[in-house]
Amino acid sequence: MDVSELERLIALVQNSKISELTLREGDKRVTIRRTPIVSTGALTLYQAPDGEFISEFEPLEEAAPATPPDITVIAPLVGVFRHIKPMVGLGAKVTEGQKIGTIQAVKLLTDLTSPTDGIVVDVFIEDGHPVEYGHTLFTIRPDA
C-alpha cells in the first residue's frame, strides 16, 4: 500500500459512518479508527467532518453476554522467532500449555506455550524474524 492509498482510506473513514476499517494485504495489516468524542458502554458519539454528530447506540437490554477478551502472546525475551512443525497459524485450535513456537537466543531455545484453550485469530511474526521483549506474536480467542 502506498501513501496515496492510505490517505484515500483515511478520508473514506472520516467521511462515512463507520468507526473502524481493517485491511489485510499479504502479511501486512492496516487498521484505521475514528476516535470517539464520547464513549460509554452503551453509546459512542462521533463528529462527522460537516459538523453533524453521529452516534452508535447499543441498548443495554440486548447486550450480548460478556465474552472473554482475546489473549495476546508476547515475546518474553529478545531473540529469533521460530515456528514449530506443524506450524500454528490462523484458525489453529490450541490447548493450554501447547507449544506454539520458540525463540532462539544465545544458542538456547525458549519454548512459547499457549496460555489458554482457544483459536489463533492473528499471527504477527514470521519464521526466522527477530523479536524484542514485549513484541506481540499471536492473538488467541479463548473458548467460551
For each residue, the residues with C-beta under 8 A, 3 or more apart:
1: 5 6 23 25 28 30
2: 5 6
3: 6 7
4: 7 8
5: 1 2 8 9
6: 1 2 3 9 10 30
7: 3 4 10 11
8: 4 5 11 12
9: 5 6 12 13 21 23 30 32
10: 6 7 13 14 32
11: 7 8 14 15
12: 8 9 15 16 21
13: 9 10 16 18 19 20 21 32 33 34
14: 10 11 34 49
15: 11 12 48 49
16: 12 13
17: 48 54
18: 13 21 34
19: 13 33 34 36 44 46 56
20: 13 31 32 33 34
21: 9 12 13 18 31 32 33
22: 29 30 31 32
23: 1 9 29 30 31
24: 28 29
25: 1 28 29 30
26:
27: 126
28: 1 24 25
29: 22 23 24 25
30: 1 6 9 22 23 25
31: 20 21 22 23
32: 9 10 13 20 21 22
33: 13 19 20 21
34: 13 14 18 19 20 46
35:
36: 19 39 44 45 46
37: 45 46 47 53
38: 43 44 45
39: 36 43 44 45
40: 43 44
41: 58 60
42: 57 58 59 60 63
43: 38 39 40 55 56 57 58
44: 19 36 38 39 40 55 56
45: 36 37 38 39 53 54 55
46: 19 34 36 37 53 54 55 56
47: 37 51 52 53 54
48: 15 17 51 52 53 54
49: 14 15
50:
51: 47 48
52: 47 48
53: 37 45 46 47 48
54: 17 45 46 47 48
55: 43 44 45 46
56: 19 43 44 46
57: 42 43
58: 41 42 43 62 63
59: 42 62 63
60: 41 42 63
61:
62: 58 59
63: 42 58 59 60
64: 67
65:
66:
67: 64 144
68: 71 142 144
69:
70: 121 139 140 141 142
71: 68 115 116 118 139 140 141 142
72: 136 137 138 139 140
73: 100 112 114 115 136 137 138 139 140
74: 134 135 136 137
75: 78 79 81 103 112 131 132 133 134 135 137
76: 103 110 112 133
77: 103 105 110 133
78: 75 105 130 131 132 133
79: 75 103 104 105 106 110 130 131
80: 103 104 105 128 129 130 131
81: 75 101 102 103 125 126 127 128 129 130 131 137
82: 101 102 103 104 109 127 128
83: 87 88 101 127
84: 87 88 99 100 101 102
85:
86:
87: 83 84 127
88: 83 84 92 94 100 101 120 123 138
89: 92 120 123
90: 120 121 122 123
91: 119 120 121
92: 88 89 119 120
93: 118 119
94: 88 98 100 114 117 118 119 120 140
95: 98 114 117
96: 113 114 115 116 117
97: 113 114
98: 94 95 113 114
99: 84 102 111 112 113
100: 73 84 88 94 112 113 114 120 138
101: 81 82 83 84 88 111 112 125 137 138
102: 81 82 84 99 109 110 111 112
103: 75 76 77 79 80 81 82 109 110 112 131
104: 79 80 82 107 108 109 110
105: 77 78 79 80 108 110
106: 79
107: 104
108: 104 105
109: 82 102 103 104
110: 76 77 79 102 103 104 105
111: 99 101 102
112: 73 75 76 99 100 101 102 103 137
113: 96 97 98 99 100
114: 73 94 95 96 97 98 100 117 118 140
115: 71 73 96 140
116: 71 96 140 142 143
117: 94 95 96 114 142 143
118: 71 93 94 114 140 141 142 143
119: 91 92 93 94 140 141 143
120: 88 89 90 91 92 94 100 123 138 139 140
121: 70 90 91 139 140 141
122: 90 138 139
123: 88 89 90 120 137 138
124: 135 136 137 138 139
125: 81 101 129 131 135 137 138
126: 27 81 129
127: 81 82 83 87
128: 80 81 82
129: 80 81 125 126
130: 78 79 80 81
131: 75 78 79 80 81 103 125 135 137
132: 75 78 135
133: 75 76 77 78
134: 74 75
135: 74 75 124 125 131 132
136: 72 73 74 124 139
137: 72 73 74 75 81 101 112 123 124 125 131
138: 72 73 88 100 101 120 122 123 124 125
139: 70 71 72 73 120 121 122 124 136
140: 70 71 72 73 94 114 115 116 118 119 120 121
141: 70 71 118 119 121
142: 68 70 71 116 117 118
143: 116 117 118 119
144: 67 68
